[in-house]
Amino acid sequence: METKNCLECGEKVVGRIDKKFCSDYCRNTFNNKVNKESKNLIRNTNNRLRKNYKILTELNVSGKTKATRRKLFDRGFDFRLFTSIYTTKTGNVYFYVYDQGYLELENEMYLLVKQD
């Protein structure tokens, strides 16, 4: 019978034939190392989306209001990150961060809306 060693620490693995790790701790440590970079990307993107959502929510308390690009930008809004795009029949393009949306108007103004 072939003995297997833990992929994380190298200790002898006892148990099922397809077992790869000696403990849950080693399994979790190994998988966290493998997925670290992709998890960091996802975590950072979600944090920035959360920040965008918070900014839109704070500025749009009534459900529909206007704000300048400068006001959004000064609060740290990242215009590159949004969760969906909605194009109306008239061709207006709304960008949404979950249920909070914005439409670019003239003179660097934005219409902020909340989806019902």
N, C-alpha and C positions, 0 to 999 in steps of 0.2 A: 504494500500500500504506500502510495506517494504522500509525503508530508508537504503541506503548504505553509507558506509564511505570509504573514500579514503584509498587505501592500503599503501600509503606513509605517509601522514600527519594526517589521521583520520578525516579530515573535511567531511561534508556532500557532497555527490555527487549528482549533479542535471543534468538531461538529460536522454539520452537513458537508457533503462533498463539493458543493458549489460555493461554499462560504469563502470570502476573500479577506475578511478582517477579523481580528481577534476580539474586538469589542465595538460597541456603538460609538465610543469616543474616537477610536481610530477611523471608523467609517466616516463619521461626520467631519473630522479633521481633514481627511483625504479629499472628500467631496468639496469642502469649502475651499481648499487650495485649487482644485481643478476649476471650479466655477467662479473664482474670485473676480476676475476681470469682467466677465459678463454681468455678474451681480452688481459690481460697482457702477457700470454703465447704466443699468436699469435703475438702481437706487438714485444716482445723480439726476437722471432724467425725470424720475418721479418727484424728486424734491423740487426741481425747477418748475415742473407742471403745477405742483402744489402751491408754489410761490405765485405763479401767474394767476391761479384760481383765487388765491387770497386777495391779490391786488384788485382783480376785477370785482370780487364780492364787496370789498371795502368801498370802492368807487361807485358801485351801482346798487345802492340800497333800495331804490324805488322800483327796480326791475327794468328801467329804460332811462338812460341818461347819456350825456356827451362828456368826453374828456379829450384833452389834447395829447398828442404823441409825447410831448415833453413830460407831461404829468405821469404818464404810464412808464416812460423810460426812466425818469428820476426815481421811481419807486422800485426799479429793478426788473420791470417786465421784459421778458424775452419773446420778441415777436416771431422767432423761429419755431417756438414750441407751442403746439396746440393739439387737441385730440381729434377734431373733425372739421370738415369744411361743408358749408351748405350754400348752394347757389340758388337764388330765387328765379322765378320765371322771367323777371325783368333783367336778370344778369348780375344782380348784387351778390357779392361773395362775402359770406359771414364765416369767420373763424371762431371755433368754439374750444373752450377748455372745459370739458364736461358740460354743464348746463349754462355756463357763462359765455356769452359770445360778444364779438365786436366786429363792426363794419367800418372800413376806412371811408371817410367822407373827404370833402375838399379842405384845403388849408390845414393839413395835418391834424384834423379833428377825427374822432372816432365815436361812433354810436355804440354804446354798451347796452346789451340786452340780456335778459334772463329767459331761458327756454322754460316753458311750462310743462 
